[in-house]
Amino acid sequence: MILAALPATVVLAFFSIILASLLGISLGILAAWKHNTWIDRTMLTLSSLGIAMPSFFVAILFAWLFAFVLGSVTHLPLTGSLYEWDDWGNGRYLALQNVILPALTLGIRPLAVVMQLMRNSLIEIMSQEYITTARAKGLTEIQVIFRHALQNALNPVVTSLSSWFASMLAGVVFIEYIFSWKGMGYLLVNALQEFDLPVVMGGVLVIAIIFIVVNILTDIAYVILDPRIRLSA
């Protein structure tokens, strides 16, 4: 049962973390580049709003707005899982359109956190001496950011993304249940309701293993991203 449910949760978490990474890092770079302007303040306001809204509220809001009110435009289903069954008897088929709303809902909070971390880290890096030297060589601000500052500014972002990815695999209970996404969260809720302790214990064990593996991969990513760690080791 766990083996059947885990791939759906991994796919949902993967799409969510990709969304949070791409948009969060891009918006964080933009906010740092436009530091103390209206763009920066708007980004901070939106990110604070994204962090403050609970996931179950965002799930219900997005389901109502995009699948019910704007359903004729978006053509997004209100509920659904990774695989659906064909009514005409052709068997099971992959339904990737069902992942859009739960992935967007699940990615809102990590996106907001990544954006703030990227902004703050990049602003701090941009004030260091080697960045001043790079500017003195005649490099443009964009060249300074992408050639010299960005790689060192990614360390706290990698930490955040790794912890968020692990917690996504463990904490998607509300979102999977609202969207009827048949993953680990959906399985554990049903197991708790039916007092199926072996399934609950097995699910918790799998989640703990995922946390350990993700933390090990994060430490490896540190060494790759930051040469100073390799030198100190």
C-alpha positions as a Markdown table, in Angstrom:
| # | Residue | x | y | z |
|---|---|---|---|---|
| 1 | Met | 0.0 | 0.0 | 0.0 |
| 2 | Ile | 2.8 | 2.4 | 0.9 |
| 3 | Leu | 4.7 | 1.5 | -2.3 |
| 4 | Ala | 1.6 | 2.2 | -4.4 |
| 5 | Ala | 1.0 | 5.6 | -2.7 |
| 6 | Leu | 4.6 | 6.9 | -2.4 |
| 7 | Pro | 5.2 | 7.7 | -6.1 |
| 8 | Ala | 2.1 | 10.0 | -6.3 |
| 9 | Thr | 3.4 | 12.0 | -3.3 |
| 10 | Val | 6.9 | 12.1 | -4.7 |
| 11 | Val | 5.6 | 13.4 | -8.0 |
| 12 | Leu | 3.5 | 16.1 | -6.2 |
| 13 | Ala | 6.4 | 17.2 | -4.1 |
| 14 | Phe | 8.8 | 17.2 | -7.1 |
| 15 | Phe | 6.6 | 19.5 | -9.1 |
| 16 | Ser | 6.0 | 21.7 | -6.1 |
| 17 | Ile | 9.7 | 22.1 | -5.3 |
| 18 | Ile | 10.6 | 22.8 | -8.9 |
| 19 | Leu | 8.0 | 25.5 | -8.9 |
| 20 | Ala | 9.3 | 26.9 | -5.6 |
| 21 | Ser | 12.9 | 26.7 | -6.8 |
| 22 | Leu | 12.5 | 28.4 | -10.2 |
| 23 | Leu | 10.2 | 31.2 | -9.2 |
| 24 | Gly | 11.6 | 31.7 | -5.6 |
| 25 | Ile | 15.2 | 32.0 | -6.8 |
| 26 | Ser | 14.2 | 34.2 | -9.8 |
| 27 | Leu | 12.1 | 36.6 | -7.7 |
| 28 | Gly | 14.7 | 36.7 | -4.9 |
| 29 | Ile | 17.4 | 37.8 | -7.4 |
| 30 | Leu | 15.0 | 40.4 | -8.8 |
| 31 | Ala | 14.2 | 41.7 | -5.3 |
| 32 | Ala | 17.9 | 41.9 | -4.3 |
| 33 | Trp | 18.8 | 43.6 | -7.6 |
| 34 | Lys | 16.0 | 46.2 | -7.1 |
| 35 | His | 16.7 | 46.5 | -3.3 |
| 36 | Asn | 14.8 | 49.3 | -1.5 |
| 37 | Thr | 12.5 | 49.9 | -4.5 |
| 38 | Trp | 8.8 | 49.4 | -5.0 |
| 39 | Ile | 9.5 | 46.0 | -6.7 |
| 40 | Asp | 11.5 | 44.8 | -3.6 |
| 41 | Arg | 8.7 | 46.0 | -1.2 |
| 42 | Thr | 6.0 | 44.3 | -3.4 |
| 43 | Met | 7.9 | 41.0 | -3.4 |
| 44 | Leu | 8.4 | 41.1 | 0.4 |
| 45 | Thr | 4.6 | 41.8 | 0.9 |
| 46 | Leu | 3.6 | 39.0 | -1.4 |
| 47 | Ser | 6.1 | 36.6 | 0.2 |
| 48 | Ser | 4.9 | 37.4 | 3.7 |
| 49 | Leu | 1.3 | 36.8 | 2.6 |
| 50 | Gly | 2.3 | 33.5 | 1.1 |
| 51 | Ile | 4.0 | 32.4 | 4.3 |
| 52 | Ala | 1.1 | 33.5 | 6.5 |
| 53 | Met | -1.7 | 31.6 | 4.6 |
| 54 | Pro | -2.2 | 28.1 | 5.9 |
| 55 | Ser | -2.0 | 25.4 | 3.3 |
| 56 | Phe | -5.5 | 24.0 | 3.8 |
| 57 | Phe | -7.0 | 27.5 | 3.3 |
| 58 | Val | -4.9 | 28.0 | 0.1 |
| 59 | Ala | -6.0 | 24.5 | -1.1 |
| 60 | Ile | -9.7 | 25.3 | -0.6 |
| 61 | Leu | -9.3 | 28.8 | -2.2 |
| 62 | Phe | -7.5 | 27.5 | -5.3 |
| 63 | Ala | -9.9 | 24.6 | -5.7 |
| 64 | Trp | -12.9 | 27.0 | -5.6 |
| 65 | Leu | -11.3 | 29.7 | -7.8 |
| 66 | Phe | -9.5 | 27.8 | -10.5 |
| 67 | Ala | -11.5 | 24.6 | -10.7 |
| 68 | Phe | -15.0 | 25.9 | -9.9 |
| 69 | Val | -15.3 | 29.6 | -10.7 |
| 70 | Leu | -12.8 | 29.6 | -13.6 |
| 71 | Gly | -13.2 | 25.9 | -14.5 |
| 72 | Ser | -14.6 | 26.7 | -18.0 |
| 73 | Val | -11.4 | 28.7 | -18.7 |
| 74 | Thr | -8.7 | 26.6 | -16.9 |
| 75 | His | -10.3 | 23.2 | -17.5 |
| 76 | Leu | -8.6 | 22.0 | -14.3 |
| 77 | Pro | -10.3 | 19.2 | -12.3 |
| 78 | Leu | -11.5 | 19.9 | -8.8 |
| 79 | Thr | -10.2 | 16.5 | -7.6 |
| 80 | Gly | -8.1 | 13.8 | -9.0 |
| 81 | Ser | -4.9 | 11.7 | -8.6 |
| 82 | Leu | -1.9 | 10.9 | -10.7 |
| 83 | Tyr | -3.6 | 8.0 | -12.4 |
| 84 | Glu | -7.3 | 7.9 | -13.5 |
| 85 | Trp | -9.5 | 5.2 | -14.9 |
| 86 | Asp | -11.0 | 5.5 | -18.4 |
| 87 | Asp | -14.8 | 5.3 | -18.3 |
| 88 | Trp | -14.8 | 3.4 | -21.6 |
| 89 | Gly | -12.9 | 0.5 | -20.2 |
| 90 | Asn | -9.4 | 1.3 | -21.7 |
| 91 | Gly | -7.8 | 0.9 | -18.3 |
| 92 | Arg | -5.6 | 3.3 | -16.2 |
| 93 | Tyr | -4.0 | 6.4 | -17.7 |
| 94 | Leu | -1.6 | 9.1 | -16.5 |
| 95 | Ala | -3.5 | 12.4 | -15.7 |
| 96 | Leu | -0.8 | 15.1 | -15.2 |
| 97 | Gln | -3.4 | 17.9 | -15.3 |
| 98 | Asn | -4.5 | 16.8 | -11.9 |
| 99 | Val | -1.1 | 17.7 | -10.4 |
| 100 | Ile | -1.4 | 21.4 | -11.3 |
| 101 | Leu | -3.6 | 22.7 | -8.5 |
| 102 | Pro | -2.2 | 20.6 | -5.6 |
| 103 | Ala | 1.4 | 21.4 | -6.7 |
| 104 | Leu | 0.7 | 25.1 | -6.9 |
| 105 | Thr | -1.0 | 25.0 | -3.5 |
| 106 | Leu | 1.9 | 23.0 | -2.0 |
| 107 | Gly | 4.5 | 25.2 | -3.6 |
| 108 | Ile | 3.2 | 28.6 | -2.3 |
| 109 | Arg | 4.8 | 28.6 | 1.1 |
| 110 | Pro | 8.3 | 27.3 | 0.1 |
| 111 | Leu | 8.3 | 29.7 | -2.8 |
| 112 | Ala | 7.8 | 32.6 | -0.5 |
| 113 | Val | 10.4 | 31.3 | 1.9 |
| 114 | Val | 13.0 | 30.7 | -0.8 |
| 115 | Met | 12.4 | 34.2 | -2.3 |
| 116 | Gln | 13.1 | 35.9 | 1.0 |
| 117 | Leu | 16.1 | 33.7 | 1.7 |
| 118 | Met | 17.5 | 34.3 | -1.8 |
| 119 | Arg | 17.0 | 38.1 | -1.5 |
| 120 | Asn | 18.5 | 38.4 | 2.0 |
| 121 | Ser | 21.5 | 36.1 | 1.2 |
| 122 | Leu | 22.2 | 37.9 | -2.0 |
| 123 | Ile | 22.1 | 41.3 | -0.4 |
| 124 | Glu | 24.5 | 40.2 | 2.2 |
| 125 | Ile | 26.9 | 38.7 | -0.3 |
| 126 | Met | 26.8 | 41.8 | -2.5 |
| 127 | Ser | 28.2 | 43.9 | 0.3 |
| 128 | Gln | 31.4 | 41.8 | 0.6 |
| 129 | Glu | 34.8 | 42.9 | -0.5 |
| 130 | Tyr | 35.3 | 40.5 | -3.4 |
| 131 | Ile | 32.1 | 41.8 | -4.9 |
| 132 | Thr | 33.5 | 45.4 | -4.7 |
| 133 | Thr | 36.6 | 44.2 | -6.5 |
| 134 | Ala | 34.4 | 42.6 | -9.2 |
| 135 | Arg | 32.6 | 45.9 | -9.7 |
| 136 | Ala | 35.9 | 47.7 | -9.9 |
| 137 | Lys | 36.9 | 45.5 | -12.8 |
| 138 | Gly | 34.1 | 47.0 | -14.8 |
| 139 | Leu | 31.6 | 44.2 | -14.6 |
| 140 | Thr | 27.9 | 45.0 | -14.8 |
| 141 | Glu | 25.6 | 44.4 | -11.9 |
| 142 | Ile | 24.1 | 41.4 | -13.7 |
| 143 | Gln | 27.5 | 39.9 | -14.4 |
| 144 | Val | 28.5 | 40.4 | -10.7 |
| 145 | Ile | 25.4 | 38.6 | -9.5 |
| 146 | Phe | 25.5 | 35.6 | -11.8 |
| 147 | Arg | 29.3 | 35.1 | -12.0 |
| 148 | His | 30.4 | 35.9 | -8.4 |
| 149 | Ala | 27.5 | 36.3 | -5.9 |
| 150 | Leu | 24.9 | 33.8 | -6.9 |
| 151 | Gln | 26.7 | 30.5 | -6.1 |
| 152 | Asn | 27.7 | 31.6 | -2.6 |
| 153 | Ala | 24.2 | 33.0 | -1.9 |
| 154 | Leu | 22.6 | 29.6 | -2.7 |
| 155 | Asn | 23.6 | 27.8 | 0.5 |
| 156 | Pro | 20.7 | 28.9 | 2.7 |
| 157 | Val | 18.4 | 28.3 | -0.2 |
| 158 | Val | 19.6 | 24.7 | -0.6 |
| 159 | Thr | 19.0 | 24.1 | 3.1 |
| 160 | Ser | 15.5 | 25.5 | 2.9 |
| 161 | Leu | 14.6 | 23.5 | -0.3 |
| 162 | Ser | 15.9 | 20.2 | 1.2 |
| 163 | Ser | 13.9 | 20.6 | 4.4 |
| 164 | Trp | 10.9 | 21.7 | 2.5 |
| 165 | Phe | 11.1 | 18.7 | 0.1 |
| 166 | Ala | 11.3 | 16.3 | 3.0 |
| 167 | Ser | 8.5 | 18.0 | 4.8 |
| 168 | Met | 6.4 | 18.0 | 1.6 |
| 169 | Leu | 6.7 | 14.2 | 1.5 |
| 170 | Ala | 5.6 | 14.1 | 5.1 |
| 171 | Gly | 3.1 | 16.9 | 5.4 |
| 172 | Val | 0.8 | 16.9 | 2.4 |
| 173 | Val | -2.1 | 15.4 | 4.4 |
| 174 | Phe | -4.5 | 18.4 | 4.0 |
| 175 | Ile | -3.7 | 19.1 | 0.4 |
| 176 | Glu | -3.9 | 15.4 | -0.7 |
| 177 | Tyr | -7.1 | 14.9 | 1.1 |
| 178 | Ile | -8.8 | 18.1 | -0.2 |
| 179 | Phe | -7.8 | 17.3 | -3.8 |
| 180 | Ser | -8.3 | 13.5 | -3.4 |
| 181 | Trp | -4.7 | 13.0 | -4.5 |
| 182 | Lys | -4.0 | 9.4 | -3.5 |
| 183 | Gly | -0.6 | 9.6 | -2.0 |
| 184 | Met | 1.1 | 9.1 | 1.4 |
| 185 | Gly | -1.0 | 11.7 | 3.1 |
| 186 | Tyr | -4.3 | 10.4 | 1.8 |
| 187 | Leu | -3.2 | 6.8 | 2.8 |
| 188 | Leu | -2.2 | 7.8 | 6.3 |
| 189 | Val | -5.5 | 9.7 | 7.0 |
| 190 | Asn | -7.5 | 6.7 | 5.9 |
| 191 | Ala | -5.3 | 4.4 | 8.0 |
| 192 | Leu | -5.7 | 6.5 | 11.1 |
| 193 | Gln | -9.5 | 6.6 | 10.6 |
| 194 | Glu | -9.5 | 2.8 | 10.3 |
| 195 | Phe | -7.0 | 2.3 | 13.2 |
| 196 | Asp | -4.7 | 0.5 | 10.7 |
| 197 | Leu | -1.5 | 0.8 | 12.8 |
| 198 | Pro | 0.8 | -1.3 | 10.6 |
| 199 | Val | 0.2 | 1.1 | 7.7 |
| 200 | Val | 0.7 | 4.2 | 10.0 |
| 201 | Met | 3.9 | 2.8 | 11.4 |
| 202 | Gly | 5.2 | 1.8 | 8.0 |
| 203 | Gly | 4.4 | 5.3 | 6.6 |
| 204 | Val | 6.2 | 7.0 | 9.5 |
| 205 | Leu | 9.2 | 4.8 | 9.0 |
| 206 | Val | 9.4 | 5.6 | 5.3 |
| 207 | Ile | 9.1 | 9.3 | 6.0 |
| 208 | Ala | 11.9 | 9.1 | 8.5 |
| 209 | Ile | 14.2 | 7.4 | 6.0 |
| 210 | Ile | 13.4 | 10.1 | 3.4 |
| 211 | Phe | 14.4 | 12.8 | 5.9 |
| 212 | Ile | 17.7 | 11.1 | 6.5 |
| 213 | Val | 18.5 | 10.6 | 2.8 |
| 214 | Val | 17.5 | 14.2 | 2.0 |
| 215 | Asn | 19.8 | 15.6 | 4.7 |
| 216 | Ile | 22.7 | 13.5 | 3.5 |
| 217 | Leu | 22.2 | 14.8 | -0.1 |
| 218 | Thr | 22.0 | 18.4 | 1.3 |
| 219 | Asp | 25.4 | 18.0 | 2.9 |
| 220 | Ile | 26.8 | 16.7 | -0.4 |
| 221 | Ala | 25.3 | 19.7 | -2.2 |
| 222 | Tyr | 27.0 | 22.1 | 0.2 |
| 223 | Val | 30.4 | 20.7 | -0.8 |
| 224 | Ile | 29.6 | 21.1 | -4.5 |
| 225 | Leu | 28.2 | 24.6 | -4.2 |
| 226 | Asp | 30.7 | 26.2 | -1.8 |
| 227 | Pro | 34.4 | 25.7 | -2.4 |
| 228 | Arg | 35.2 | 27.0 | 1.1 |
| 229 | Ile | 33.7 | 23.9 | 2.6 |
| 230 | Arg | 36.0 | 21.7 | 0.5 |
| 231 | Leu | 39.0 | 23.8 | 1.5 |
| 232 | Ser | 38.2 | 23.6 | 5.2 |
| 233 | Ala | 37.7 | 19.9 | 5.0 |
